[in-house]
């Protein structure tokens, strides 16, 4: 539908300009024909008007499609000027409309200063041709004024079509970019959801393998937990596809604490400040999830602490762990898109993400976001 409208309106403007051209040519052609000119003059007029019309139509079409200075060839404009004035001098003042449309084509297709210069020369040539073909001074002035108005009308209609075409192209590009952004968002969400879940499944599976020879009952419990997590992951992916999943900050912290302790990482978490906006909780929930995933994947940390506090109009989330060297090396070796995705999420709320060495020999992941960010619509009361 968008492509159809983007073509139909500029095409209608082009047809209107061509109709105007035919109207201006048809009437003087009728009066000229009634004067019974000779056959050579008739042939010259027919060939000249056809050549002028074909070239003029091409200039109008390309100018509407690409704008001034676009795909119009200088040769086409030269043909219009030469043929237009040639028909005038050969067949008489009845054909004075042709140089007028040549001026309109120049205004429509050239850059501003060259367009004004060529059009001014065309109008001067129009006045001179009128005098040379026997018109009085007032008659030559009238023809020149009429030619100037015609050129301006052609220019205005052509620019209208070009602007409409440009607007539709911009809308099409915005639609394309929206699709690209949605694909990036979905891939980022999928990474954030499955990356953490698969890490937990791998961890619990390793624990079950180690426990199987000595403590089969505990290994069975771990594998049952793996089954539950896998089923939860399926639900998460389904809800993610529907666009409904928004992880809660408190739920994420509780889940992360359990997972880290299972992995042998002591985890401490601060109480969550009250009445944080939903958007803030959601984005910080993703930060907690990704931060814990990095601790599990890239470090041999023995403890982790999650701090959430407010400072004025800013909410600060900080994740510290003692696996600084291994985590930095792991991130550098494996790369990945997790922190990039988090940075994009936070940037959408005017927030920032920082990661690197912390106090002592720790690794720190820090996220800051305004307490009342843009596009935050609702608030949620949270409990410690």
N, C-alpha and C positions, 0 to 999 in steps of 0.2 A: 504493500500500500504506500509506503514511504517512497519507494523508488518510482511508483507510478505518478504520484503527485509532484515529485521533484522534476519530472520530465514534462508533465502536461502543462503546468502554468507557464514556464519559460517558452514552451512551444507555442502556446496561445498568444503570448506577447509577440513572438516572431511572426506569427500569422497576421497579427494586427498591423505590424509595421509593413509587411509585404502588401496587405490590403490597402494601406494608405498609399504606398508607392503606385499600385495599379490604378487607384482612383485618380491620383495626380497625373498619371500618364494617359489614362483613357480619354479624359475630356479634351485635352488639347489635341490628342491624336485624331479624335472625331472631327474637330474643326479643321485641322490640317488636311485630313482626307477629303473634306468637302471642297477644298480649293483645287482639287484634281492635280496633285503634283505628278511629275514624270515618274516612269517606272524605275529609273536608277535611284531617284530620291526615295521612293517607297522601299526599295530593297535595302538601301543604306539605313533608313530609319528602322526597318524591321530587324536587320542584323545587329545594328547598334543597340537598340532597346533590349533585345534578347541577351546580348553579351553583357550589357550593363546590369540587367536584372539578375542574371545568374551570378555575376560577381558580387553584386550588392547583397543578394540573399545569403551567399556564403559568408560574407563579412559579418552580417547581422547574426547569423547562427553561431559563428565562432566567438563573436564578442559577447553574446549572451552566455555562452557556455564557459568561457575562460576569463572574461573581463577585459578591460583595456590593456593593451600591450601583451595580449595572450598569444593565441595561435594564428592571428591574422597575418598574412604575408603582405609585405610592402608592394609586391607586384600586383596583387588584387586591387589595392587602393589606387595604384597608378593606372590600372586598366579602367577603373571607374571614372577617374578624372579625365583621362584622355578620351574615352568613348563618350562621356557625357558632354564635354565641350565640343568634341568632334561632330556629334549629331546636331548640336545647336547651330554651329557655324555652317553645317552642310544643309540642314533641312529647315532652318529658320527659327524664329523666337518662340514658336509653339512648344519647343522642347526645353524651355528654360528650367523645367522642374528637375531635369537630370543633374545639373550641377548642384542644385539644392540638396538632393539626396546624397550626392558625393560629399558635401560638407557634413551632413549628418553621419555618414559612414566614418569620416575622419574623426569627428568628436567621439564616436562610439568605440573606435578601435585603437586609437593612439593614446599615448601618455598625455597628461594635461597640456603642457606647453606646446609640444608638436601639434596636438589636436587643434588648439586655438590658432596657431600659426597657419596651418593648412586650411582651416575653415575660413579664416579671414582672407587668405589669398583666393579661395574659391568664391567668396562673396564679392571680392573686388573684381575677379574675372567675370562674375555674373553681371555686374553693373557695366563693365567694359563691353561684354558681348551684346548686352541690350542696346547700348549706344551704337555699336558697329552694325547691328542688324536693323537699325532704323527706328528704335524706340526713342521717344522724347526723354528729356532729363527726368521729368517726374515719373514717367513710365519705367525708366531704368531703376529709379529709387524704389518705386513700388515693388518691382520684381525682386530687387535685392532684399528688401525688408521681408517680403513673403518667403524668400529662400532662407533667410536667417531663421524665421519662425519655424519653417519646415525642418531645418536642421536641428533646432532645439527640441522639437517634438520627437523626432527620430531618436535623438540622444536620450531624452527622458524615458521613453518607452523601453529602449534597449537597456538602459541602466536598471530600470525596474525589473526587467526579466533577469538580468545578471545578478541582482541582489537577491531575488527570490531563489534563483538557482543556488547561490552561495549559502543562503540560509538552510536550504534542504540538504546540501552537502554537509553543513555543520551538524545538523540534526542526525544525519546518518552516521557521522563520525562519533558523535556523543553516544549514540546507541551502540556502536561497535565497542567503544571504550567501556561502556557499562557492562557489556557482556564479558570483556576481558577482566574487568575488576571483579565481577562475580565469580569468574573461574578462579582467579587468584585467591579470593576469599574462601571459596569452597576447598581448594587444595590446602590452604593454610589451616582451616578448621579440621580437615581430615588428618593432616599431619599431627596437629596438637592432640586430637582425640586418640588416634590409633598409636601414635608414638609412645605415649605414656602407657596405654593399656598393654601393648605388646611387650614393653619393657618389664611391666609387672608380671605378665604371664611367663616371660623368660626367667625372671628371678625366681618365682615360685616353683617353676619346673625344675630349675637347678637345685633348689632346696629339697624338693621331693626326691630327685635322683640321689642326692647325698644321704638322705634319711632312709631311703628304701631298704638297704641291707640291715641297718641297725634298729630303726624304728618305723616299721611298715605302717602302723596305724597313723602316725604323724604325717608320713608321706602321703597316705591316702587323703588325709584332711587337706593337705596342700593342693593335691590334684583336684579335689572337689572345689576348692577355692578358685583354681584355674578355670574349671568349667563355668563357675558362676561369673567370673570376670569376662570370659569369652562371650557368654550370653549377654552380659551387660554391654560389651563392645558392639555386638550386633544391634542391640537396641539404640545405642548411641549413634551408630552410623545411619540407622533408619531415620531417627529424629533429626540428625544433621542434614540429611537429604531433604527433609521437609522444612528445614530452616528454623526449627523450634528449640534447639538445644542451647541453653545458656547456663553454664556451670556456676553454682553458688560458691562464694568465697569460703563461707564457713564449712560447707560440705566438702570442698576441695581440700581444705586444711585438715579436716578430720580424716579424710581418706588417705592423704599423703602421709600423715603422722603414722597411721597404721602400716602402710606399705614400707616406710623407711625403717620402722622398728622391726618389722619382719626381716628386713635385709641386714639387721644388726647395726642400724644407724640410729643413735639416740636423737629424738626430735623434740624440741620445745617450740611452743607457739604462743604468741601474745594473744590477749583478748582482742576481739575485733571492735573497733569503734562503732558506736550506735548510729543508726540512721544514715548509712552510706547509700548514695544513689545506686540504683540497680546497675546502671552502666558501669560504675566504678567497681562494684563487686564482681561483675562479670569479667571485666578485663583483668583485674587482679587475680581472679580465679585461674585464668589462663596462665598468668605469670607463675603462680604457685605450682601449677601442674608441670609446666615446662622446666622450671627450676629443679623440681624434684626428679624429673626424668633425667636431667643432665647429671644430677648427683649419682643416680643409679648407673647411668651409662658410662660416664667419663671419669669417675673418681673412686677412690677407696676411702671415702670419708667415714669417720666413726661417730660424728655428731653433726647436727644441723639445727639451726634456729631460724624461726620465721617471725619477723617483727612487723606489725602493722600499727601505724600511728598517724595522727593528724597533726599538722603544723600550720595554723592559720587556715588558709583556703586550700591547702595541699594535703593529699593523702600519700603517705610513703610506705612502701612495702620493701622489706629487705630480707634476703635469704642468705645466711652465712653458713659455711661448712668448712671443715678442716682438710678437705681434699684439694687444696689450691693447685698444686703443681700438676697432679694427674688430670684434674678437670681442664686446666688451661691447655695441656698437651693434647688431651682427647678432643677438645673442640677444634684445635688447630689441625689435627690429623684428619678428623672426620668431616669437618665443615658442617653442612646442614643448614636448614632454613628456619629452625625453631625460633631463635632470637630475632631473626629478621621479621618473622611473622608477628612476634610480640611487639617489636618496634612499630610496625604498621598499625597494629591494634591500638597501641597507646597514642600514636600520633593522631589518630582519628579523634581522640578526646583531648588533644593538646598536651599529652603526657610524654614522658621520656623514659628510656631504658638505658641502664649502664651496667657493665659487668667487668670484673677484673679482680686483682688482689685486694683483700680487705685487711682489717687490723691483724697484726701478727702474721701468722702463716695461714690465713684463711682465704677463701674465695667468696666474693660477694656479688649477688645479683640484686640490683636495686631498680625499682620502678616508682616513678612519681607521676601523679595525675591530679588535676584540679578536683576539689571536693564537689563542685557543681560544674561539670564539664558541659560543653555545648552538646545539644541533642540528647541530654539526659532528661527523661520525661517523668520517671517515677522513682520513689525511694522505698527502701525496704529496711525495716527494723531488724537488726541482727542481735543475736545473743551471744555472750561469751562462750 
